[in-house]
Amino acid sequence: MKKVLAMVLATLMCAAMFTACGAKEPAAEVKGETFDAGNVSALVPKGWKAFPVSDLFAEEENATDPDALQICKGAKTEWDLFSKPYMQINHYGPDSAMMEPSKDWYDGAEDLEPLQIGGRTWKGFTAKSFDVKIITLWTEDGEHQYQLSIWPEQSDGKISLDDADVQAIIASIQPAA
């Protein structure tokens, strides 16, 4: 009986040791800087770059949209938006209403399970736009609504909704102060 008990304990100790060796350390806090577009801001992690979005309806030349920004992984210039994974954040404040995105504009659209990120519930779907994968998410937070368009798979890289950087960006989105 003592030998059997010793064998069982030895087996459990070995299993615990191997389990501990494979355990992941808690994710480190994502570091970066906040980009303020005017009415909305978000974290831009190290290795990512933020770009303002042109306001096509503004009367001034070269005006930017205070309710939108693009954040691209590994970007150096805006041209990288054509080859690197990125996300566009659109904000709708108390004076404007967001229309829920329609899957009808895309090919092969599939609903996502609601996501809990940054204390908000995000609805969404995946689809293809001009044969390129896109993830569309949206949420409401009091008087503010947000829509994200994410191009996760480009020729120069991939990102995922599970990536710590992506989650940190989404969690950080807020009305600018």
Secondary structure, DSSP 8 states (H G I E B T S, - for coil): -HHHHHHHHHHHHHHHHHHHHH---------EEEEE-SSEEEEEETTEEEEEEE-TT-SSTT-EEEEEEEEEET-SSGGGGGTS-EEEEEEE-TTS------GGGSEEEEE---EEETTEEEEEEEEEETTEEEEEEEEEETTEEEEEEEE-EETTEE--TTSHHHHHHHHH-EE--
